[in-house]
Amino acid sequence: MSPHPEGGYYVETYRSEINVDNIYANAKYGDSRKIATCIYYLLTNNDVSKFHKLKSDEFWFYHTGSSAMVYIINKDGILEKRKLGNDILHNESPQILIEAGNIFGAEVIDKKSFILLSCIVVPGFDFNDFELVNRIELLHKYPKYNDLIYRLS
């Protein structure tokens, strides 16, 4: 696994050979994108997924380890907290969708553990579509989330 710019570690496990190559894709992405990509993503107890956003939808699928808290600042500026894990009776979900354009980050809940998950991006991930969100901009735009912004940026 390699270090990911948002924090944690990743390895790509799938990149479709089929491209999305039409007027919509060219307008949104600047050129064609793969239909889908998939990675394994690992956060250790010391890692966080820093606040970032993508131009594509991203699904997170829980595999093993601790649960994670996923924080999403949606397009209306509302903070959503979603637990990624297998304990459905305690409001965890083994699958989470983060819609394109939303700002999001995550952290391991059990600080003595880790989480291993898969991320599927549709249309496929390209670093040109990835943006780490600037801490100062976040603090200015969403001051009521100061503590969380400092922790995840």
PyMOL commands that place a pseudoatom at each C-alpha (Angstrom):
pseudoatom trace, name=CA, resn=MET, resi=1, chain=A, elem=C, hetatm=0, pos=[0.000, 0.000, 0.000]
pseudoatom trace, name=CA, resn=SER, resi=2, chain=A, elem=C, hetatm=0, pos=[1.116, 3.557, -0.702]
pseudoatom trace, name=CA, resn=PRO, resi=3, chain=A, elem=C, hetatm=0, pos=[0.485, 6.708, 1.343]
pseudoatom trace, name=CA, resn=HIS, resi=4, chain=A, elem=C, hetatm=0, pos=[-2.582, 8.619, 0.154]
pseudoatom trace, name=CA, resn=PRO, resi=5, chain=A, elem=C, hetatm=0, pos=[-2.456, 12.453, 0.029]
pseudoatom trace, name=CA, resn=GLU, resi=6, chain=A, elem=C, hetatm=0, pos=[-5.648, 12.639, 2.124]
pseudoatom trace, name=CA, resn=GLY, resi=7, chain=A, elem=C, hetatm=0, pos=[-4.089, 10.396, 4.811]
pseudoatom trace, name=CA, resn=GLY, resi=8, chain=A, elem=C, hetatm=0, pos=[-3.967, 6.656, 5.283]
pseudoatom trace, name=CA, resn=TYR, resi=9, chain=A, elem=C, hetatm=0, pos=[-2.826, 4.143, 2.691]
pseudoatom trace, name=CA, resn=TYR, resi=10, chain=A, elem=C, hetatm=0, pos=[-4.250, 2.720, -0.515]
pseudoatom trace, name=CA, resn=VAL, resi=11, chain=A, elem=C, hetatm=0, pos=[-3.741, 0.304, -3.350]
pseudoatom trace, name=CA, resn=GLU, resi=12, chain=A, elem=C, hetatm=0, pos=[-5.758, 0.344, -6.544]
pseudoatom trace, name=CA, resn=THR, resi=13, chain=A, elem=C, hetatm=0, pos=[-7.425, -3.008, -7.205]
pseudoatom trace, name=CA, resn=TYR, resi=14, chain=A, elem=C, hetatm=0, pos=[-9.539, -2.187, -10.253]
pseudoatom trace, name=CA, resn=ARG, resi=15, chain=A, elem=C, hetatm=0, pos=[-9.601, 0.321, -13.105]
pseudoatom trace, name=CA, resn=SER, resi=16, chain=A, elem=C, hetatm=0, pos=[-12.222, -0.273, -15.781]
pseudoatom trace, name=CA, resn=GLU, resi=17, chain=A, elem=C, hetatm=0, pos=[-11.010, -0.553, -19.331]
pseudoatom trace, name=CA, resn=ILE, resi=18, chain=A, elem=C, hetatm=0, pos=[-14.179, 1.196, -20.495]
pseudoatom trace, name=CA, resn=ASN, resi=19, chain=A, elem=C, hetatm=0, pos=[-14.234, 4.992, -20.677]
pseudoatom trace, name=CA, resn=VAL, resi=20, chain=A, elem=C, hetatm=0, pos=[-17.045, 7.456, -20.155]
pseudoatom trace, name=CA, resn=ASP, resi=21, chain=A, elem=C, hetatm=0, pos=[-16.394, 9.611, -23.164]
pseudoatom trace, name=CA, resn=ASN, resi=22, chain=A, elem=C, hetatm=0, pos=[-19.250, 11.916, -24.078]
pseudoatom trace, name=CA, resn=ILE, resi=23, chain=A, elem=C, hetatm=0, pos=[-20.231, 15.579, -23.939]
pseudoatom trace, name=CA, resn=TYR, resi=24, chain=A, elem=C, hetatm=0, pos=[-21.182, 15.329, -20.239]
pseudoatom trace, name=CA, resn=ALA, resi=25, chain=A, elem=C, hetatm=0, pos=[-17.885, 13.687, -19.232]
pseudoatom trace, name=CA, resn=ASN, resi=26, chain=A, elem=C, hetatm=0, pos=[-15.841, 16.120, -21.262]
pseudoatom trace, name=CA, resn=ALA, resi=27, chain=A, elem=C, hetatm=0, pos=[-17.676, 19.109, -19.755]
pseudoatom trace, name=CA, resn=LYS, resi=28, chain=A, elem=C, hetatm=0, pos=[-17.414, 17.893, -16.150]
pseudoatom trace, name=CA, resn=TYR, resi=29, chain=A, elem=C, hetatm=0, pos=[-13.985, 16.242, -16.188]
pseudoatom trace, name=CA, resn=GLY, resi=30, chain=A, elem=C, hetatm=0, pos=[-12.193, 17.920, -19.083]
pseudoatom trace, name=CA, resn=ASP, resi=31, chain=A, elem=C, hetatm=0, pos=[-11.772, 14.598, -20.873]
pseudoatom trace, name=CA, resn=SER, resi=32, chain=A, elem=C, hetatm=0, pos=[-12.901, 10.995, -20.592]
pseudoatom trace, name=CA, resn=ARG, resi=33, chain=A, elem=C, hetatm=0, pos=[-12.849, 8.978, -17.375]
pseudoatom trace, name=CA, resn=LYS, resi=34, chain=A, elem=C, hetatm=0, pos=[-12.926, 5.276, -16.669]
pseudoatom trace, name=CA, resn=ILE, resi=35, chain=A, elem=C, hetatm=0, pos=[-16.402, 3.998, -15.820]
pseudoatom trace, name=CA, resn=ALA, resi=36, chain=A, elem=C, hetatm=0, pos=[-15.252, 2.944, -12.333]
pseudoatom trace, name=CA, resn=THR, resi=37, chain=A, elem=C, hetatm=0, pos=[-12.197, 2.428, -10.139]
pseudoatom trace, name=CA, resn=CYS, resi=38, chain=A, elem=C, hetatm=0, pos=[-11.716, 0.622, -6.831]
pseudoatom trace, name=CA, resn=ILE, resi=39, chain=A, elem=C, hetatm=0, pos=[-9.102, 0.785, -4.073]
pseudoatom trace, name=CA, resn=TYR, resi=40, chain=A, elem=C, hetatm=0, pos=[-8.443, -0.797, -0.708]
pseudoatom trace, name=CA, resn=TYR, resi=41, chain=A, elem=C, hetatm=0, pos=[-8.086, 2.050, 1.790]
pseudoatom trace, name=CA, resn=LEU, resi=42, chain=A, elem=C, hetatm=0, pos=[-6.520, 1.713, 5.241]
pseudoatom trace, name=CA, resn=LEU, resi=43, chain=A, elem=C, hetatm=0, pos=[-6.694, 4.166, 8.110]
pseudoatom trace, name=CA, resn=THR, resi=44, chain=A, elem=C, hetatm=0, pos=[-4.602, 3.361, 11.164]
pseudoatom trace, name=CA, resn=ASN, resi=45, chain=A, elem=C, hetatm=0, pos=[-5.353, 4.648, 14.641]
pseudoatom trace, name=CA, resn=ASN, resi=46, chain=A, elem=C, hetatm=0, pos=[-3.104, 7.667, 13.948]
pseudoatom trace, name=CA, resn=ASP, resi=47, chain=A, elem=C, hetatm=0, pos=[-4.556, 8.510, 10.530]
pseudoatom trace, name=CA, resn=VAL, resi=48, chain=A, elem=C, hetatm=0, pos=[-7.485, 10.593, 9.389]
pseudoatom trace, name=CA, resn=SER, resi=49, chain=A, elem=C, hetatm=0, pos=[-8.975, 11.009, 5.965]
pseudoatom trace, name=CA, resn=LYS, resi=50, chain=A, elem=C, hetatm=0, pos=[-8.548, 14.765, 5.557]
pseudoatom trace, name=CA, resn=PHE, resi=51, chain=A, elem=C, hetatm=0, pos=[-11.406, 16.884, 4.275]
pseudoatom trace, name=CA, resn=HIS, resi=52, chain=A, elem=C, hetatm=0, pos=[-11.494, 16.629, 0.510]
pseudoatom trace, name=CA, resn=LYS, resi=53, chain=A, elem=C, hetatm=0, pos=[-13.944, 16.466, -2.365]
pseudoatom trace, name=CA, resn=LEU, resi=54, chain=A, elem=C, hetatm=0, pos=[-14.258, 14.646, -5.654]
pseudoatom trace, name=CA, resn=LYS, resi=55, chain=A, elem=C, hetatm=0, pos=[-16.027, 15.359, -8.931]
pseudoatom trace, name=CA, resn=SER, resi=56, chain=A, elem=C, hetatm=0, pos=[-17.452, 11.810, -8.878]
pseudoatom trace, name=CA, resn=ASP, resi=57, chain=A, elem=C, hetatm=0, pos=[-19.616, 9.807, -6.493]
pseudoatom trace, name=CA, resn=GLU, resi=58, chain=A, elem=C, hetatm=0, pos=[-17.698, 7.574, -4.100]
pseudoatom trace, name=CA, resn=PHE, resi=59, chain=A, elem=C, hetatm=0, pos=[-18.907, 4.478, -2.256]
pseudoatom trace, name=CA, resn=TRP, resi=60, chain=A, elem=C, hetatm=0, pos=[-17.128, 3.269, 0.888]
pseudoatom trace, name=CA, resn=PHE, resi=61, chain=A, elem=C, hetatm=0, pos=[-17.495, -0.420, 1.864]
pseudoatom trace, name=CA, resn=TYR, resi=62, chain=A, elem=C, hetatm=0, pos=[-16.437, -1.658, 5.316]
pseudoatom trace, name=CA, resn=HIS, resi=63, chain=A, elem=C, hetatm=0, pos=[-14.234, -4.770, 5.527]
pseudoatom trace, name=CA, resn=THR, resi=64, chain=A, elem=C, hetatm=0, pos=[-12.564, -5.159, 8.922]
pseudoatom trace, name=CA, resn=GLY, resi=65, chain=A, elem=C, hetatm=0, pos=[-11.187, -3.401, 11.984]
pseudoatom trace, name=CA, resn=SER, resi=66, chain=A, elem=C, hetatm=0, pos=[-12.780, -0.540, 13.855]
pseudoatom trace, name=CA, resn=SER, resi=67, chain=A, elem=C, hetatm=0, pos=[-15.776, 1.366, 12.640]
pseudoatom trace, name=CA, resn=ALA, resi=68, chain=A, elem=C, hetatm=0, pos=[-15.123, 4.818, 11.221]
pseudoatom trace, name=CA, resn=MET, resi=69, chain=A, elem=C, hetatm=0, pos=[-16.987, 8.077, 11.520]
pseudoatom trace, name=CA, resn=VAL, resi=70, chain=A, elem=C, hetatm=0, pos=[-17.422, 9.693, 8.117]
pseudoatom trace, name=CA, resn=TYR, resi=71, chain=A, elem=C, hetatm=0, pos=[-18.091, 13.440, 8.197]
pseudoatom trace, name=CA, resn=ILE, resi=72, chain=A, elem=C, hetatm=0, pos=[-19.787, 14.987, 5.170]
pseudoatom trace, name=CA, resn=ILE, resi=73, chain=A, elem=C, hetatm=0, pos=[-20.371, 18.713, 4.707]
pseudoatom trace, name=CA, resn=ASN, resi=74, chain=A, elem=C, hetatm=0, pos=[-23.028, 18.679, 2.046]
pseudoatom trace, name=CA, resn=LYS, resi=75, chain=A, elem=C, hetatm=0, pos=[-23.634, 21.323, -0.610]
pseudoatom trace, name=CA, resn=ASP, resi=76, chain=A, elem=C, hetatm=0, pos=[-26.005, 23.160, 1.769]
pseudoatom trace, name=CA, resn=GLY, resi=77, chain=A, elem=C, hetatm=0, pos=[-23.261, 23.421, 4.421]
pseudoatom trace, name=CA, resn=ILE, resi=78, chain=A, elem=C, hetatm=0, pos=[-24.929, 20.888, 6.722]
pseudoatom trace, name=CA, resn=LEU, resi=79, chain=A, elem=C, hetatm=0, pos=[-22.668, 18.438, 8.534]
pseudoatom trace, name=CA, resn=GLU, resi=80, chain=A, elem=C, hetatm=0, pos=[-23.726, 14.797, 8.285]
pseudoatom trace, name=CA, resn=LYS, resi=81, chain=A, elem=C, hetatm=0, pos=[-22.115, 12.106, 10.455]
pseudoatom trace, name=CA, resn=ARG, resi=82, chain=A, elem=C, hetatm=0, pos=[-22.294, 8.530, 9.223]
pseudoatom trace, name=CA, resn=LYS, resi=83, chain=A, elem=C, hetatm=0, pos=[-20.814, 5.471, 10.901]
pseudoatom trace, name=CA, resn=LEU, resi=84, chain=A, elem=C, hetatm=0, pos=[-19.158, 2.981, 8.571]
pseudoatom trace, name=CA, resn=GLY, resi=85, chain=A, elem=C, hetatm=0, pos=[-19.131, -0.511, 10.071]
pseudoatom trace, name=CA, resn=ASN, resi=86, chain=A, elem=C, hetatm=0, pos=[-21.039, -3.752, 10.494]
pseudoatom trace, name=CA, resn=ASP, resi=87, chain=A, elem=C, hetatm=0, pos=[-23.010, -3.021, 13.684]
pseudoatom trace, name=CA, resn=ILE, resi=88, chain=A, elem=C, hetatm=0, pos=[-26.312, -2.168, 12.028]
pseudoatom trace, name=CA, resn=LEU, resi=89, chain=A, elem=C, hetatm=0, pos=[-28.143, -2.261, 15.387]
pseudoatom trace, name=CA, resn=HIS, resi=90, chain=A, elem=C, hetatm=0, pos=[-25.989, 0.698, 16.506]
pseudoatom trace, name=CA, resn=ASN, resi=91, chain=A, elem=C, hetatm=0, pos=[-26.583, 2.825, 13.409]
pseudoatom trace, name=CA, resn=GLU, resi=92, chain=A, elem=C, hetatm=0, pos=[-23.548, 1.649, 11.485]
pseudoatom trace, name=CA, resn=SER, resi=93, chain=A, elem=C, hetatm=0, pos=[-23.744, 0.963, 7.792]
pseudoatom trace, name=CA, resn=PRO, resi=94, chain=A, elem=C, hetatm=0, pos=[-21.423, -1.364, 5.865]
pseudoatom trace, name=CA, resn=GLN, resi=95, chain=A, elem=C, hetatm=0, pos=[-21.801, 0.912, 2.819]
pseudoatom trace, name=CA, resn=ILE, resi=96, chain=A, elem=C, hetatm=0, pos=[-21.814, 4.703, 2.526]
pseudoatom trace, name=CA, resn=LEU, resi=97, chain=A, elem=C, hetatm=0, pos=[-22.282, 6.895, -0.540]
pseudoatom trace, name=CA, resn=ILE, resi=98, chain=A, elem=C, hetatm=0, pos=[-20.568, 10.281, -0.696]
pseudoatom trace, name=CA, resn=GLU, resi=99, chain=A, elem=C, hetatm=0, pos=[-22.076, 12.293, -3.518]
pseudoatom trace, name=CA, resn=ALA, resi=100, chain=A, elem=C, hetatm=0, pos=[-19.868, 14.214, -5.926]
pseudoatom trace, name=CA, resn=GLY, resi=101, chain=A, elem=C, hetatm=0, pos=[-18.952, 17.720, -4.772]
pseudoatom trace, name=CA, resn=ASN, resi=102, chain=A, elem=C, hetatm=0, pos=[-19.552, 17.122, -1.052]
pseudoatom trace, name=CA, resn=ILE, resi=103, chain=A, elem=C, hetatm=0, pos=[-16.669, 17.776, 1.336]
pseudoatom trace, name=CA, resn=PHE, resi=104, chain=A, elem=C, hetatm=0, pos=[-15.818, 14.739, 3.443]
pseudoatom trace, name=CA, resn=GLY, resi=105, chain=A, elem=C, hetatm=0, pos=[-13.281, 13.123, 5.727]
pseudoatom trace, name=CA, resn=ALA, resi=106, chain=A, elem=C, hetatm=0, pos=[-13.173, 10.326, 8.276]
pseudoatom trace, name=CA, resn=GLU, resi=107, chain=A, elem=C, hetatm=0, pos=[-11.474, 8.920, 11.340]
pseudoatom trace, name=CA, resn=VAL, resi=108, chain=A, elem=C, hetatm=0, pos=[-11.222, 5.569, 13.082]
pseudoatom trace, name=CA, resn=ILE, resi=109, chain=A, elem=C, hetatm=0, pos=[-13.587, 5.382, 16.060]
pseudoatom trace, name=CA, resn=ASP, resi=110, chain=A, elem=C, hetatm=0, pos=[-11.504, 2.916, 18.148]
pseudoatom trace, name=CA, resn=LYS, resi=111, chain=A, elem=C, hetatm=0, pos=[-8.161, 4.695, 18.501]
pseudoatom trace, name=CA, resn=LYS, resi=112, chain=A, elem=C, hetatm=0, pos=[-6.473, 1.374, 19.353]
pseudoatom trace, name=CA, resn=SER, resi=113, chain=A, elem=C, hetatm=0, pos=[-7.447, -0.139, 16.012]
pseudoatom trace, name=CA, resn=PHE, resi=114, chain=A, elem=C, hetatm=0, pos=[-7.588, 0.494, 12.247]
pseudoatom trace, name=CA, resn=ILE, resi=115, chain=A, elem=C, hetatm=0, pos=[-10.146, 0.229, 9.457]
pseudoatom trace, name=CA, resn=LEU, resi=116, chain=A, elem=C, hetatm=0, pos=[-9.813, -1.475, 6.099]
pseudoatom trace, name=CA, resn=LEU, resi=117, chain=A, elem=C, hetatm=0, pos=[-12.398, -0.536, 3.493]
pseudoatom trace, name=CA, resn=SER, resi=118, chain=A, elem=C, hetatm=0, pos=[-12.886, -0.353, -0.239]
pseudoatom trace, name=CA, resn=CYS, resi=119, chain=A, elem=C, hetatm=0, pos=[-13.664, 2.816, -2.160]
pseudoatom trace, name=CA, resn=ILE, resi=120, chain=A, elem=C, hetatm=0, pos=[-15.400, 2.643, -5.512]
pseudoatom trace, name=CA, resn=VAL, resi=121, chain=A, elem=C, hetatm=0, pos=[-15.487, 5.861, -7.532]
pseudoatom trace, name=CA, resn=VAL, resi=122, chain=A, elem=C, hetatm=0, pos=[-17.982, 6.280, -10.383]
pseudoatom trace, name=CA, resn=PRO, resi=123, chain=A, elem=C, hetatm=0, pos=[-16.967, 7.619, -12.921]
pseudoatom trace, name=CA, resn=GLY, resi=124, chain=A, elem=C, hetatm=0, pos=[-13.489, 6.430, -12.051]
pseudoatom trace, name=CA, resn=PHE, resi=125, chain=A, elem=C, hetatm=0, pos=[-11.016, 8.229, -9.820]
pseudoatom trace, name=CA, resn=ASP, resi=126, chain=A, elem=C, hetatm=0, pos=[-8.462, 10.578, -11.305]
pseudoatom trace, name=CA, resn=PHE, resi=127, chain=A, elem=C, hetatm=0, pos=[-6.195, 12.770, -9.162]
pseudoatom trace, name=CA, resn=ASN, resi=128, chain=A, elem=C, hetatm=0, pos=[-7.219, 15.716, -11.373]
pseudoatom trace, name=CA, resn=ASP, resi=129, chain=A, elem=C, hetatm=0, pos=[-10.717, 15.388, -9.829]
pseudoatom trace, name=CA, resn=PHE, resi=130, chain=A, elem=C, hetatm=0, pos=[-9.421, 15.253, -6.224]
pseudoatom trace, name=CA, resn=GLU, resi=131, chain=A, elem=C, hetatm=0, pos=[-9.174, 18.369, -4.066]
pseudoatom trace, name=CA, resn=LEU, resi=132, chain=A, elem=C, hetatm=0, pos=[-7.870, 18.583, -0.506]
pseudoatom trace, name=CA, resn=VAL, resi=133, chain=A, elem=C, hetatm=0, pos=[-9.949, 21.388, 0.948]
pseudoatom trace, name=CA, resn=ASN, resi=134, chain=A, elem=C, hetatm=0, pos=[-7.992, 24.277, 2.435]
pseudoatom trace, name=CA, resn=ARG, resi=135, chain=A, elem=C, hetatm=0, pos=[-8.290, 24.602, 6.231]
pseudoatom trace, name=CA, resn=ILE, resi=136, chain=A, elem=C, hetatm=0, pos=[-8.515, 28.413, 6.177]
pseudoatom trace, name=CA, resn=GLU, resi=137, chain=A, elem=C, hetatm=0, pos=[-11.310, 28.329, 3.588]
pseudoatom trace, name=CA, resn=LEU, resi=138, chain=A, elem=C, hetatm=0, pos=[-13.199, 25.724, 5.618]
pseudoatom trace, name=CA, resn=LEU, resi=139, chain=A, elem=C, hetatm=0, pos=[-12.825, 27.686, 8.863]
pseudoatom trace, name=CA, resn=HIS, resi=140, chain=A, elem=C, hetatm=0, pos=[-14.033, 30.852, 7.148]
pseudoatom trace, name=CA, resn=LYS, resi=141, chain=A, elem=C, hetatm=0, pos=[-17.002, 29.154, 5.489]
pseudoatom trace, name=CA, resn=TYR, resi=142, chain=A, elem=C, hetatm=0, pos=[-18.010, 26.795, 8.335]
pseudoatom trace, name=CA, resn=PRO, resi=143, chain=A, elem=C, hetatm=0, pos=[-16.841, 28.321, 11.659]
pseudoatom trace, name=CA, resn=LYS, resi=144, chain=A, elem=C, hetatm=0, pos=[-19.304, 26.222, 13.678]
pseudoatom trace, name=CA, resn=TYR, resi=145, chain=A, elem=C, hetatm=0, pos=[-17.282, 23.101, 12.739]
pseudoatom trace, name=CA, resn=ASN, resi=146, chain=A, elem=C, hetatm=0, pos=[-13.921, 24.523, 13.964]
pseudoatom trace, name=CA, resn=ASP, resi=147, chain=A, elem=C, hetatm=0, pos=[-12.842, 21.567, 16.121]
pseudoatom trace, name=CA, resn=LEU, resi=148, chain=A, elem=C, hetatm=0, pos=[-13.630, 19.029, 13.419]
pseudoatom trace, name=CA, resn=ILE, resi=149, chain=A, elem=C, hetatm=0, pos=[-11.963, 21.115, 10.707]
pseudoatom trace, name=CA, resn=TYR, resi=150, chain=A, elem=C, hetatm=0, pos=[-8.753, 21.350, 12.754]
pseudoatom trace, name=CA, resn=ARG, resi=151, chain=A, elem=C, hetatm=0, pos=[-8.819, 17.581, 13.330]
pseudoatom trace, name=CA, resn=LEU, resi=152, chain=A, elem=C, hetatm=0, pos=[-9.456, 16.645, 9.670]
pseudoatom trace, name=CA, resn=SER, resi=153, chain=A, elem=C, hetatm=0, pos=[-7.401, 19.220, 7.767]
for i in range(1, 153): cmd.bond("trace and resi %d" % i, "trace and resi %d" % (i + 1))
show_as sticks, trace
zoom trace
